[in-house]
Every structure is written in structure tokens, then in C-alpha cells.
Amino acid sequence: MAGETILIVDDAQQNHHFLNDYVLVPNGYKPMSARDGVEGLQMALRNKPDLILLDLNMPRMDGMEVLRQLNANNSDIPVILMTFHGSEDIAVEVYRMGVKDYVIKPFYPDEMLRAIEKSLGESGSRRRRTR
């Protein structure tokens, strides 16, 4: 696929660099960056990226609240949740909130690329069926 816009919402600068340099740009994706949940939510609603890579633990607004707000705004942007502290309970909760995939940090570039391609493929199929 490639060419899609992907919004990274993460408070850690090194994660933005890693995703940009090793996953997104080399595979033809257009990255956008937000440093916390408030900025990420605003960018998502305003710019409507093709996919969101969302950190769970952030200042001002955590990933769970971003998901709640996206759902409250009837957003259909697919989301991949990223976290250092994964648990089965969190996974169940975020999948119920519509998250397409769940990636534990640290991750390898190919692991994230597979999650991105899968999530974009599912959302593309859904949009084609809707049309």
C-alpha cells in the first residue's frame, strides 16, 4: 500500500525517530507526529490520518482517553496501541474500544510494519465495502 498518512501519538521523542526512520519513511508512509494525547486527538480529528500509532501512557491525556474521545466523535480511523506495560486486561479493553492491533514496546521494525499493513488492509477493505 504505502503513501498513507500515519499519525504517531507518543510523548517519547526517540519512538518518533525510530518509527519514522525504520518503519514509516522507508516503506513509503507519510508520518505526522503528536507529543501527547491532547495534541494527538486534535490532529486526528482535524487531519483524519489513515492510521494512528497511539502510546498508552502519556501526559495530559492517556491513550485510553484518546480512544474514548475518538469513539465519542465517531472516528473510524484505525488505531494501533503501543505500550511498555501490556496486560491481558488492557488488551481486552482496547480491542473492545476498536483498536486494530496491540504492540508491546520495544518492538522490531518488521513487527510494527506487519501490524500497520494488516490494520490498513482491514480498514481499506471496510471502506470499499461501504462504498
N, C-alpha and C positions, 0 to 999 in steps of 0.2 A: 504494500500500500504506500506508505510514505507521502510526505507533503502535508500531512495533517498537523494541526497545531495542538501542542500538548502543554498544559499548564502545570508547572511544578509548584506545589504549595508546601514549603518546608522552611523552618527557621534556621537550619544549618547550611551555611554557605558552601561547605565542602560537598554536600549532597547535590546542590545545584550544579556545581562544576563537574562532579562525577557523571551525573545524568546527561548533562549537555555534551561533555567531551567523549564519553564512552558508549552512550546509548542513543541519544536522540539525533544529534547532528550527523554522526557517521552513517546513520540509517535514513537520512533524508527528512526527519521530522523538524518542525519549527517550534522551538521551545519558547515558553513565556515563564516568567518567574514571579512568585509572590513570597514574601518573607514571613507571613503569619496568616492565621485563618481569616481575619477580617479583610486584609488585602486580597487574599485568595478568593474569598466569596464575592467581593466586589468585582474582581477581574473576571471570574467565571460568569457571573450574571450579565456583565457588560459585553464581554468579548466572545462568549459562547465557544470555548475551545472544543476540539474534537474529543479530548480526553483530559482527565485531571489525575495527577500523581499527588496524593494527599498524605502528609505526615499526620500521625495520630496525636502526638504531643507537641503543642506549640503554644506560644504566649498569646494573650488577648482572646483567642478563640481556638479551641482544640478541634481536631479532625471530626470528632463525633458531632459537635455543634455545627460545623460546616456542612456535614451531611444532612443534619436536621433542617438547616436553612435552605439547602439546595432542594430537598424534598418539599418543603413548605412553598417554594417558588416553582414547583412543578418542573424542575430541571430534568432533562433526560440525558445530560452529559454523563458518559460512563466515568467511573472513578476506580482507581487502584489505590488501596490503602497501604501505606508503608509504616512500619513500626519496629522498634528495637525490642519492645516488650509485648510479644504476642501471647495470646492465650486462646483457648478454645471458646471461652465465653465471649471475648471480644470478636472473634471471627464469626460466631453465630449472629451476634448483634449487628455487625456491619453488613453481613450478607442479607439480613432481613431488611436493612435500610437501602439495599440496592447496589452495594459495592460489587464490582465485577470480578475483582481479584484482591488478594491479600498477600503482601510480600514482606518477609521478615528481613530487617537490616542486620548486618551488612548483606548485600546480595551481589551476585555476579552480573555483569552486563547482559549476558545471554539469558539469564533468568528473567530480568526485567523486560528485555526485548520480547520474549515469548509471551509474557503477561500483557504487554502493550498490544502486540499483534492479535492475540486472542480477544482482548476487550474491544479493539477497534473492529475486528471482523464481526463480532456479535452485534455491535451497535450498527454497523453498516448493513447487515442483513435485516435487522429490525426496521431501519429507515426505508429500505427498499420494499419490504412487505407493506409498510404503512402507506407508501405512495401507491 
